[in-house]
């Protein structure tokens, strides 16, 4: 079918060497079939005689030996002038088909001769000599196999004349090999462009690994050099490049519209003029016989420009093999457009996707998920839903690169799987880091509210209006922190992150609520208050600020533990210990304030204000202490991973 597609493209010249080879093979088959007919007549006349052994001849011609033995051995007379034999009709059809193959080859190189041979075949057909019947007259077999130079035309004479014409064509188009391309009838000036195309092809050919394809053919056809490549095994997947004295023209066909667009995209930035992607039909193709055709042309400025483009064309072809298979696979892990984006990147980086497919593709990714993140990524769950879009794209790019490197360097598939699993863990850790950054923003806001409380209590002569403004600022900060918490929880759910991160968000949110409540109570606290109580409250507020700072330091250090930095794990655990100390200090200060209040000397309003203010700050430090316990668990789980 590759032959049919190239004919559809109007570039039959490039097919001449292949057609000549097919014609010569057809000649061998016809001769063997005619010999079988003669043997069938002989056996029908003398059933006791030996059936000739045509094993070697059958093998050389590519015909089924058993079918010929059955035909000859089963032949018998029907009356005095006819022979009946099993498989006779298919054999006659095969002869007719092979003659057409020979004429087609001659016509590709010499149209006039091809037309002459067509007329001779039509005459033989009209006489009924090639009618596919289950019985045949012995006289008709004689007319098919005989050669009477003085008598009427015969099939055998037609075959002999066709064979001579094919030999003349083969001699005038003798095969050479230039840089791995099979070339026919080329000029010395054609060598450089052929070598340029093959240089580009050779640079990326290793990336196809065990897949067939990329065989190149070139032929001189008048004023044109025609280069053709089959690319892969799909019938309609063909590229034909025509080089003239001023222009390089690419004609590309594909049954997949998306892959055709991808091919065109590989030449972005080059001065190629592309036609539209037109839909065509051809009998016998998959996908209902339809394919897409696009043509690109470039008027080159000189030999270097021409050679550069031809090399780029050659280098691009390997990235088309199994492209649609790779796109469908990636599409199950990321969005459709992102799957194409990954394949474009892999082509431009000379990495490709065949190595990834060679190592298992979907199974490779599934194994990485099962080993690295069985609880984070569910069956059938897309990576971009877990890692986020850009992280998922980055990970899949790494998978393609690791697979290609592993095969090119002779590494084991197990090592490739382990490297991919480790990269998945790193991407999951980066997801955690992004979420921890949101928690860190929360803590920063908690510190801001704690500082406002401390500022309110530090006023020697509180201005009610100023204290109220501080409380209002604390309220606005608390609302901002709530929005961050909501956003963080949504991301945790979307990315299926570790539950402990959600718990960290909750604890900081609770601490901010308590600190904002303390700011509100501070705005209501009557002044002046006993100096010793005021001093204790200021100290307690200072502990609240310090606790938020310890929490921030511990979280920042814990976020680095995933990168394997032992010093950061020690810093995180030390910050947690300081956070515990701050909570104990806050407990002590809160009890001190309670004792002072119960010692008397304050009215009911001042007493309640002092107690509620102290308890709110102390509850905030309790929340931060709980945050510290969670942070220790998070850090230890990373160290044990």
N, C-alpha and C positions, 0 to 999 in steps of 0.2 A: 504493500500500500504506500510505502514511501515513494515508490516510482510513480504511482497515480497522482500523488500530491504534487510532485515536482512537475509533472505534465500540466496539472491545473495551473501552475504558476507560469507556464509558458517558457520554462527553462529546460526543455527536453535535451538540449545539447549535453548537459552535464551527465545525462543518463546513458549516453552512447556506450561508454565502456562497460557499464553494467548490462545494458541490453545486448551487446555483442556477446558477453560471457553467457548470458541466459540463452541467447540464440544458439550458441555452440553446444550448450548442454541439451537444448531441445533437439538438436540434430542427432545427438547420441541416443536420445530416447526413441526418436522416430526409427532409427536404424534397428534398434533392438526390438521394437514392436513389429516392424516389418519382418524381421527374422522369425519372431514368434508366430506370425501368420503363416509363413512358409513351413515352419515346423508343424503347425497344427494341421495343414493339408497333408503333409507326409504321414503324420500319425493317424489321421482319419482314414487314409488309404491302406495303411499297414499298422493296425492297432497292436500287433505283437512286437513291433520294433521298439528300440530304446527311445526314451524321451531325452532330448539333449539337455545337458547340464549348463544352465545359463547363470549360475550363481555369481561368477566373477563379473560378467557383463551387466547383470542386474545391479550389483553393488556399485559398479563404476557409473552407471547411468542414473542411479538414485531411484530405481523402480523396485516394487515389491516382488521378490523372487517367487514367492509362493503363488501369487496371482498368475504369473506367467506359466508356472508348472501346471497349475489347475486348468488353465485355458488349453494348453497343448495336450495334456493327458486326458482331458475330457472331450476333445474334439472327435466328432464322428460324422460320417456322410449322411446327407439327407437326399436320397436319390443318387443319381450319378454325377450331378454337377454342383452340389452345394455342400457346405460344411457348417455344422452347428457346433458351437463351443461356448462354455461358460465364461462370462466376462468379455465376450466379443464386442458388444456395443460400447462398453466403457473404453476398450482399447482403441476403437475407431475414433471415439470422441477425443481421446488423448492425442492421437496423431493429428487431428484437426487443430487442437489447441496449440500443439508444439509448432506446427507450421506457421500459425499466426504469430507466435513468439519470434520466430526467425524473420518473418517479413517485417515485424515491428522494429526489430533491431536494424535491418537494412534500411528501412525508411527513415530512421532517425539520422543516419549518416548520408543517405542518398535518396531524396524524396522521389525522384523520377523512377529509379530502379524499384523502389518499394511499390509504387503504383503499378508497374509492369508485373511484378510478382503477384500482386493482388488480383490482377485480371486473369493470370494463369490459374490461380487457386479457384477463382470463381468458375472458370470453365470446367475444372475437375469436379467441383462440387455439383455443378449443374448436370453433369453426366451421372451423378449418383454414386460416384466411386467412394465417397467418404460418408455415405449414409450409415448412421449408427444403428445397425440391425442385429438381432440375435443369431442370424444366419447370413452367410455370404457365399456368393457364387465363386467357384474356383477360378473362373475366368477373370472375375473382378480382382481377386488377389494377384493374379498374374499382371493385370494392368497397373496395380498399385506398386508392385515390387519390381517390375521389369523396366528396362531402359532400351528403347528402340530409337536410335538416333535418327532413323529415316521415317519412323512412323509418327503417330499423334503424340502429343505431350502426355507425360505420365507423372504420377506423384513422385516416384523415385528420382526422375530427372529434375523435377522442380526442387526437390530437397538438395540434390547435388549442386545445382546452380546457386541456390541460396547459401549453401556452405562455402562455395567459392567467393561469393560476394562478402560474406562475413569475414573470411580470411583476409580479403583485401582491406576491409575496414580495420581489422585488428592490426594489420601491418602498418597502416597509415596513422594509427593511434596507439603506437607502442607505449607500454606503461613504464613510467619511471617512479621513483620515490624521492620526494624532496622534503626534507625535514619531517618525515613521517607521513606526509600526504601522498596519496596515490594520484599521479598526474598523467595526463594524456595529451600529446600533441602540443605541449606548451613551448613558448619561445624562451630564449635566454633572459629576455627582459621580464618574464613572468616570475622568475626565480625569487627576486627580492620581495614582491608582495606576498607570495606564497609563504616564504620563510617568516615574514612578519606575522601573518595570521597564525602560523603554527607555533611561533615563539609565544604568543599570548595564550594559545591553547595549551601549550606545554607547561606554562607557569602555573596554571590552575588544575590541569588534568588530574594530578594526584588526589585532589579533593573529591573525586567521584568514587574513590576506593574500589569496591568490587562491582560496581554497577557497569553494565555494558554501555557503549555509545561513544560519541565524539570522534568517530572515524571520518576523515576528511578526504574529499576528492576534488580535483581541479582539472579543468580542461580549457584549451584555447578554442574559442568559437568565433571565427572572424576577427572583428576588432575588439572582442571582449575576452577577458579572463573570467571564468565562472568557477567559484569555489562553493562547494556544498558540504553541509554537515548534517548528519541524521539526529544529532543531539542525544536522544534516548531511544526508547523502544516504542513510544506512542506513534501510531500510524501518521497522524497529521502534524507531527512535531518536527518541522524541517526549517532550516535556514539556508538561503541561497544568497551569496554575495557576488555581485558583478562589478568588476573593475575595468574602467575604460581609461582613455588617456587623460581624462579630467575629473572623473566622478567615481565615487564608491557608492553603490546602491545595495541596500539590505532588503531582502524580502523574507518575512518571517511568518510562519503559520503555527497556529496552536488551537486546540479544542477548548482551552480554558482562557476566557477573556481576562481574568484577573492576572494570570501569568503573562499574557501578552502585554498588559499594561506595565507589569513589573519589568519585563525585558526593556521596554522603551525607557522606563525610569532610570535604568542603569547607565544611560547615556546623557543624563541631564548635565548641562554645562557644555556639551559638545554641539558644534554647529551642524546638526542634522535636521533636515526638514522631513517631518513624518506625515504620512497620509493618515486618514481616519482608520479606526479598527473596523473593517467591514466584515460582515458575516457571509460565509460562502457555504456551498453544499457540494459534497462529492460522494458518490455511491461507495458503500462498503466500509465507511468509517464508523467508529464508535460514536456515541452521543448523537444518534439520529443522523449521522452523516454530515454534521455541520462543523465548521472550523472558522477561526478568525484570522484575517490576513492584515498585516501592516507593512508599509514600505517606508524606509528611510533613505534619504540621499544626501550626499555631501560632496560639494565641489572642492577638492583639496588644493591647497596652495603650492604643494611641492611633494617630492618623494617622502620627506620626513613626516609631513602631515598625514599622508596616505598610510604610511607604515604604522604610525601611532594609532590611527583609527582601526586598522586591520588587526593589530595586536589586541586592542581593547575588545573588539568583537570576539576574537578567539578566546580571550580570558573570561568573557562573560558567560559562555555557554554551559560550563559545568554547574553554574548556580541555577540552571533551569531544570536539571535532572531531578525528578521526584519533588519538584517545588510545591506542587499542589498537595501532595501527601504531607509534606512538612507544614504547610499552611494550615491544613485541616487539624493536624495534631496540636499545633500551637494555639489554634483557635479554641481548643477545649480548656486552655489554661488562662488565656487573656482575650481581650476583645479582638474582633476580626481585623480592624485597622492596625492594631498593635502587632498582630501576628505578621502582617506584611512588613511593618516597620522593622521588626526584628530580622526578617529575612533580607531586607534591603541593607541593613547594617552589616549582616554577616557576609553579604556579597562584596560590599565596598571594602571590608576589612580583610578580604581574601581568606575567610574562615569557612563559609559555606554551611550547609545543613546536612550533607550526606553522612558525615562522621557521626552526627547525632542520631540519625536514623539507623546507621549501621550498628550502633551500640544498643539499640532497642527503643529509642525515642520515648514513647509513652511509658513503657516498662521502666526505663531508666529514671524518669521523673517520679514514677510511683514508688520505686525502691527508695529514692532519696527522701520522699515524704514519710514513708513508713519507718525509716531508720532515724530520721532527724526530727520529725515533728508529727508523730502519730496523733497527738491530742490537739494539735493546733490547726491542722488542715484535714477536713473531713473528706470522705470519698466523693468524688465528683465536684469538689469545691474548687473554684477558680483561684489561681494564685493572686490575681490582682485584688481579690476580695479580702485576702489575708494579709498580703504584704503591702498593698497599695499599688497603684498603676505603675509608677516609675520603678519601684523596687522590684516588681514582678518582671518587668521588661529587662531590667539589669540582670536579674538572676537567670533568665532564660538565655540572654546573650552569653553569660558565663557558661551555661550548659553547652551551648554550641561550640564555644571556644575550647573548653576542657575536652570535649569529645574529639574534636579535630586534632588537638595537640596529642591526645593519648594515642590515637591511631597512627599519626605521622611519626611519633617518637617510639612506637612499639611498646607502649605501656599496657598493662593488663586492664581489662574492663573493670575489674574490682577496684583498682586504684582510681579509675575515672569516676566510678560510682561514689567512692569515698570522698573524692574532691568535690563532687557536686553536692553531696550531703553536707559537707562542711560549709560550702558556700551558702546553702539554704539556711543553715544555722546562723551564719553571719547576717544574712538578710533579716531573719526573724529577730535577731538581737538589735538590728538597726530599727526595726519597728518598735521594739521595747524602748529604745533610746528616744525615739520621737515622742512616745507617750510619756516617758519620764520627764522630757523637757516641758510638757504641758503641766505636769505635777509641780515641777520646779517653778513655773510661773505662778501657780497657786501659792506656793510657799512664800514667794516674793511678795505677793499681795498680803499674806498673813503677817509678814514682817512689817509691812506698811501700816496695817491696822494696829498692831502691837505698839509701834512707835507713836501713833496718834494717841493711844491710851496713856503711854508714858509722858507724852507732851502735855496732855491735859492735867495729869496729876502733878507735874513739875511746876505748875504755875503757883508762884507765891501768893499772888492776889488774883485769883481766877476772875476773868471777865466772862460772865454768863454767855454773852453773845459769841465770844471767841470759842468757848468750850462747846457751844452748840454747833458752831461751824465745823469744829473738828469731828464731832459725832456724825454730822451729815456727810462729811468726806468719808468717814469709815463706812457709812451705809452704802455710799456709791461704790466703794472698793469691794464691799461684800457682794454687791450685785454683779460686778464684773467677774469676781471669783466664781460665782454661781454659774455664769455663762461658760466659763472655762471648764468647770466640772461637768456640765451637761455635754459640752463638745468632747471632752475626754472620754466620758462613758460611751458616747456614740461611736467613737473611734475604737475603743476597746472591744465593743460588741462587733463592729464591722470587721475588725482585723482578728477577731477571735484571740485576743491577747491573754496573757496570764491573769488569772483572777486576782492575784495579789496586787496588781497595778490598780485595779478598780478599788480595792480596799485602801490603798494609799490615798487615792483621790478622796474617798469618803472621810478618812481621818483628817486630812487637811481642811476639807470643807467644814467639818464639825469644829475644828480649832478656830477657823475664821468666824464662824457663827458666834462662838463664845467670846472672842475678842471684840467683835462688833457690838455684842450685848454689853461688854465692859465699857466700851466707848459711850454707849447710850446712857448707862448708869452714871458714868463720870459726869455727863452733862447735866444730870439731875442732882448730883451730890451737893448738899449745902456747904457753904464755906463761912467761916474757917472751920477746920477740923483739928482735933488734938494733934500737936506736932509729932508725937510718937506714932500715931496711927497714920498720919500723912506720910511720914518717912517710911513706914513699913509698906504702905501701898505703892510708893514710888519704887522701892526695892523689888517688890513683887512684879510690878510692871516691867522693870528692867530684866528680870528673869524671863518674862514672857518674850521680850525681844531677843534675848540670848538663845532661848529655846528654838525660835524660828530660824536663827542663823545656823545653829547646830544641825537642824533638820535639812536645811539647804545644802550645807557642806557634805553631809552624809549622803544625800541623794545624788549630788554631782559626782561624788567619788564612786558610788554604786553603779552609775551609768557607764563608767569606764571599765568595770570589772569584766564585762562581756568580752572585751578585747584581750583578756588574759593578763591584765596588769595587776600583779600581786600587791604592789604598793598601794594601789587604789582600793583594794579590798580591805587592807589594814586601815586606811584613812576612813573608809565608810564605817567600819566596826568601831573605830575610836570615836567618831562623831556620834554614833548611837550611844556609846557609853556616856559621853558628855550630856547627851539629851536625857538620859536616865538621871544623871546627877542634877540637872536643872529641874526635873520634875520633883525630885526629893526636896530640893531647896524651896520650890514653890509651895509644897505641902507644909514645910516648916514655917514659911512666912504667913501662909493662910491661917495656920493655927495660932501664930503669934497675934495676928490681927483679931481673931475671934476672942482670944484671951483678953486683949485690951478693951474690946467692946463690952465684954461681960464684966469687966472690972468697974463699970459704971462711969458716970460723968458725961454721957452723951444722951441727947434726946432720941426719941424713937426713930425719927426720920434719918438722922445721921448714923445711928446704929445700923439700921437696915441697909443704908447706902454702902457703908463700909463693908458689911458682911457680904452683900450681893456682889459688890465689885471684886472683892478678894476671891469669892467662890468662882466667878466667871473667868478670871484670869487663871486660877488654879485648874479649872476644868479644861481650859485651853491647853495648858501644859500636860494634863493627863492625855488629851487627844494626841498631842505631839509625841508623848512617850509611847503610846500605842502605835503611832506611826513608826517610831524607832524600832519596836519589836518586829513589825512587818518588814521594815527595811533590812533588818538582820536576816530574816528568813529569806528574803529575796537575794541578798548577797551570798548567803551560804548555798542556796540552790545553784547559783551560777558557778561557785567554786567547785561544787561536786559534780557538775555536768561534764 
